[in-house]
Amino acid sequence: MAIRDGIQKLHEGLLGDLYLARGLCFKWRDTIGHAQVEPVPAGVHYDLWTGPATLLEFTKNRFHYNWHWQWIYGNGDLGNQGVHQVDMARWGMGLKFPNKISAVGGHFMFDDDQQTPNTLNCAFEYAMPDGKPKLLEFEVRHWITNHEAHIGTEVLGDPPRPAHRGAQSGAPVTDPNSIGNIYYGPKGILATGDEDADTYATWLGPHQEPGPTAHQGGDHFANFIDCVRSRKKQDLHAPIEEGYISAGMVHLANASYRLGRTIRFDPVAEQVIDDPDAEKLLRDGDRGYRAPYVVPEEV
């Protein structure tokens, strides 16, 4: 699998000692508009679908897919797409939880029912034992934007996926989305496409000469099933703890955005430092758990 090969090259020192990794979620997202209250569709158990969240009147903007943009259900594109790129950035950098988390942004251009930001900049700061700090960034853009490091172009897709060709002409079409990661070191940069493209490219030296590149699909699901059958967790590409850390960083960044301030974090104790408001958000205290969908303090 190409991305695994690219990450291995990072770990072997192709770019030197990495100091920065960025995750990109540049997706064309139009307005969701304002949805009117309407009857619950036939066959939908709306109470069960809502689960622990507050039971609100039914609208289409609180239901399929658009639930991502409502705080009582979702986490915006940071949680929808970004958790994958945060995970990739950590993997390449060899990092766990950060020491400081900051997120700024907003919901721009549209007057609609969306609560979560459609434009967001997140920074995760790491104080390293060797005294050399590291930085992980993640960004959401929702409209017209430039590509970065050729992510979303044919350079990181060989050959282009069928949807990237014109319906009539069959000619390659530039994807309006840029989903992927960029890693920075003293010797150059490495960029990866999204999890579907499974591709990477490198540019080395001060003149950014092309370096190693690959495009090769893999099957992440097959790896998981193989490990279920073999019971050999050492063969698992992504241990479940890594998913927990990446998801936790999503919640920390959203808490920073909603509170409008930087959150300090103890990565060893896995605790927010001196910020009861952030702790409340991280424990769903702003929403609570609606009975009977309650998770007890001790399980």
C-alpha positions in Angstrom: 0.0 0.0 0.0 1.5 3.3 -1.1 0.6 5.4 1.9 2.2 2.9 4.3 5.3 2.9 2.1 5.4 6.7 2.2 5.0 6.8 6.0 7.8 4.2 6.3 10.0 6.5 4.4 9.2 9.3 6.8 10.1 7.0 9.7 13.4 6.1 8.0 14.4 9.8 7.8 13.8 10.6 4.1 12.9 14.2 5.1 15.0 14.4 8.2 13.5 15.2 11.7 9.9 16.2 10.9 8.8 19.4 12.6 5.3 19.9 11.0 2.5 17.9 9.5 -0.7 19.3 8.1 -4.1 17.7 7.4 -6.3 19.2 4.7 -10.1 18.9 4.4 -11.0 21.3 1.5 -14.4 20.1 0.4 -17.0 21.9 -1.6 -19.9 22.3 0.8 -22.9 24.3 -0.3 -25.4 25.8 2.2 -27.9 23.4 3.8 -30.5 26.1 4.0 -33.3 26.3 6.6 -35.4 23.2 7.0 -38.9 23.3 8.2 -40.3 21.1 11.0 -42.1 18.1 9.5 -43.5 14.7 10.5 -41.0 11.9 11.2 -40.7 9.7 8.1 -42.5 6.4 8.2 -40.4 3.6 9.5 -38.0 5.8 11.4 -37.7 5.2 15.2 -36.8 8.8 15.9 -36.4 8.4 19.6 -33.9 5.6 19.1 -32.2 7.5 16.3 -31.7 10.5 18.5 -30.3 8.4 21.3 -28.8 10.3 24.2 -29.2 13.7 22.5 -32.1 16.1 23.3 -35.2 15.0 21.4 -35.9 17.9 19.1 -38.6 18.3 16.5 -37.8 16.5 13.2 -36.3 18.4 10.3 -34.2 17.1 7.4 -31.2 19.2 8.6 -31.2 17.2 11.9 -31.4 13.9 10.0 -29.4 12.0 7.4 -25.9 13.5 6.8 -26.7 17.0 7.9 -26.7 15.8 11.5 -22.9 16.3 11.2 -23.4 20.0 11.4 -25.4 20.1 14.6 -23.5 20.1 17.9 -25.8 17.8 19.7 -25.1 15.0 17.2 -22.0 15.8 15.3 -18.5 17.3 15.2 -18.4 19.2 11.9 -15.9 18.3 9.2 -13.2 18.1 11.8 -14.9 14.9 13.1 -16.6 13.8 9.8 -13.5 13.8 7.6 -10.7 15.4 9.6 -10.2 12.6 12.1 -8.6 10.6 9.3 -6.1 13.3 8.4 -5.3 14.0 12.1 -4.7 10.2 12.4 -2.4 10.3 9.4 -0.5 13.3 10.6 0.1 11.7 14.0 1.2 8.4 12.3 3.8 10.1 10.1 5.1 12.3 13.0 5.0 9.5 15.6 3.0 11.6 18.0 0.3 10.9 20.6 -1.7 13.5 22.6 -0.5 17.2 22.4 0.3 19.7 25.1 -1.7 22.6 23.7 -4.7 22.8 21.4 -6.0 25.9 19.6 -8.8 26.2 17.0 -10.2 29.3 15.3 -12.7 29.6 12.5 -16.4 30.2 11.8 -19.5 29.5 9.7 -19.0 31.9 6.7 -21.0 33.0 3.7 -24.3 31.2 4.5 -27.3 31.9 6.7 -28.6 28.4 7.4 -29.2 25.8 10.0 -25.5 24.7 10.3 -24.0 25.2 13.8 -20.5 23.8 13.2 -17.8 25.8 11.4 -17.3 25.4 7.7 -13.9 27.1 7.9 -11.5 26.0 10.7 -7.8 26.1 11.6 -6.5 23.8 14.3 -3.1 23.7 15.9 -1.8 20.9 18.1 1.5 21.8 19.9 3.9 19.3 21.2 6.7 19.9 23.7 9.2 17.1 23.0 11.7 15.6 25.5 14.6 16.7 23.3 13.5 20.3 23.4 12.6 20.4 19.7 8.9 21.3 19.6 6.6 19.8 16.9 3.4 21.1 15.4 0.4 19.3 13.9 -2.1 21.4 12.0 -5.5 20.6 10.5 -7.6 22.9 8.3 -11.2 22.9 6.9 -12.2 25.0 3.9 -15.7 24.8 2.4 -15.7 26.6 -0.9 -13.4 27.7 -3.7 -9.8 27.2 -2.8 -6.4 26.4 -4.2 -4.9 22.9 -4.0 -1.8 22.4 -1.9 1.1 20.1 -2.7 -0.9 18.8 -5.7 -3.4 17.1 -3.4 -6.7 16.7 -5.4 -4.8 16.7 -8.7 -3.6 14.0 -11.0 -0.1 14.3 -9.5 -1.4 12.4 -6.5 -3.7 10.1 -8.4 -2.3 7.8 -11.1 -4.5 7.1 -13.0 -7.3 9.5 -12.0 -10.4 7.9 -10.6 -13.3 7.7 -13.1 -15.2 10.5 -11.4 -12.3 12.8 -12.2 -13.0 12.7 -15.9 -15.5 14.8 -17.8 -18.8 13.1 -18.4 -18.9 14.1 -22.0 -15.3 14.6 -23.1 -13.6 12.0 -20.9 -10.8 14.5 -20.3 -9.2 14.8 -16.8 -11.1 17.1 -14.5 -9.5 18.9 -11.6 -11.1 17.7 -8.3 -12.5 20.7 -6.4 -11.6 18.9 -3.2 -8.2 18.5 -1.5 -8.2 15.8 1.1 -4.8 14.6 2.4 -1.7 15.4 4.4 1.6 17.2 4.0 4.7 16.5 6.1 7.6 18.9 6.4 11.3 18.2 7.3 14.6 19.9 6.8 15.2 17.8 3.7 11.9 18.3 1.9 8.2 17.6 2.0 5.9 14.5 1.4 2.3 14.7 0.5 -0.3 12.0 0.6 -3.7 11.8 -1.0 -6.9 10.7 0.8 -7.6 7.2 2.0 -9.3 6.3 -1.3 -6.4 7.5 -3.6 -3.7 5.7 -1.5 -0.9 7.7 -3.1 2.1 9.8 -2.1 4.7 12.1 -3.7 7.9 13.8 -2.4 9.8 16.9 -3.3 13.4 17.1 -1.9 16.0 19.8 -1.3 15.8 23.6 -1.6 14.7 23.4 -5.3 12.0 20.8 -4.4 13.2 18.2 -6.9 10.8 15.3 -7.4 11.6 12.3 -5.1 10.0 8.9 -4.4 6.3 8.5 -5.3 3.8 5.7 -5.5 0.2 5.0 -6.2 -1.1 1.6 -5.0 -4.4 0.6 -3.5 -4.7 -1.5 -0.4 -7.5 -3.0 1.6 -7.6 -1.7 5.2 -10.8 -3.6 5.9 -9.2 -6.9 4.8 -6.4 -6.3 7.2 -8.9 -5.9 10.1 -10.8 -9.1 9.2 -7.5 -11.0 8.8 -6.5 -10.0 12.3 -9.9 -10.9 13.7 -9.4 -14.4 12.2 -5.8 -14.8 13.2 -6.1 -13.1 16.6 -2.6 -11.5 15.9 -3.0 -7.9 17.0 0.6 -7.2 16.1 -0.5 -7.5 12.4 -3.2 -4.8 12.7 -2.4 -1.7 10.7 -4.2 0.6 13.1 -4.5 -0.4 16.7 -7.8 0.8 18.3 -5.9 3.0 20.8 -4.7 5.2 17.9 -8.2 5.8 16.8 -9.1 6.8 20.4 -6.3 9.4 20.4 -7.2 10.9 17.1 -10.9 11.1 18.0 -9.9 12.7 21.4 -7.9 15.4 19.5 -11.0 16.1 17.4 -13.0 16.7 20.6 -10.2 18.9 22.1 -10.0 21.1 19.0 -13.8 21.5 18.9 -13.8 22.5 22.6 -11.1 25.1 21.9 -13.2 26.5 19.0 -16.4 26.6 21.0 -14.7 28.2 24.0 -12.6 30.6 22.0 -9.4 29.9 23.8 -6.4 27.6 23.8 -6.7 24.4 25.9 -3.7 23.1 27.8 -3.5 19.3 28.1 -1.5 16.8 30.1 -0.7 14.0 27.6 0.4 11.6 30.2 -2.6 11.9 32.6 -4.9 12.6 29.5 -6.5 15.4 31.4 -7.3 19.1 30.5 -5.4 21.4 32.8 -7.3 24.0 34.8 -10.3 24.4 32.5 -13.6 23.2 33.9 -15.5 24.5 30.9 -13.5 22.4 28.5 -13.9 19.4 30.8 -17.7 19.9 30.7 -17.8 20.0 26.9 -15.6 16.9 26.7 -18.0 15.0 29.0 -21.0 16.1 26.9 -22.0 18.3 29.8 -23.5 20.9 27.5 -26.0 18.3 26.2 -26.2 15.6 28.9 -27.5 12.1 28.4 -31.2 11.6 27.8 -32.7 8.6 29.6 -32.7 5.7 28.9 -29.6 6.3 26.7 -27.3 7.0 29.7 -23.7 6.0 30.1 -23.1 5.5 33.8 -20.1 7.0 35.6 -18.7 3.5 36.2 -19.3 0.7 33.8 
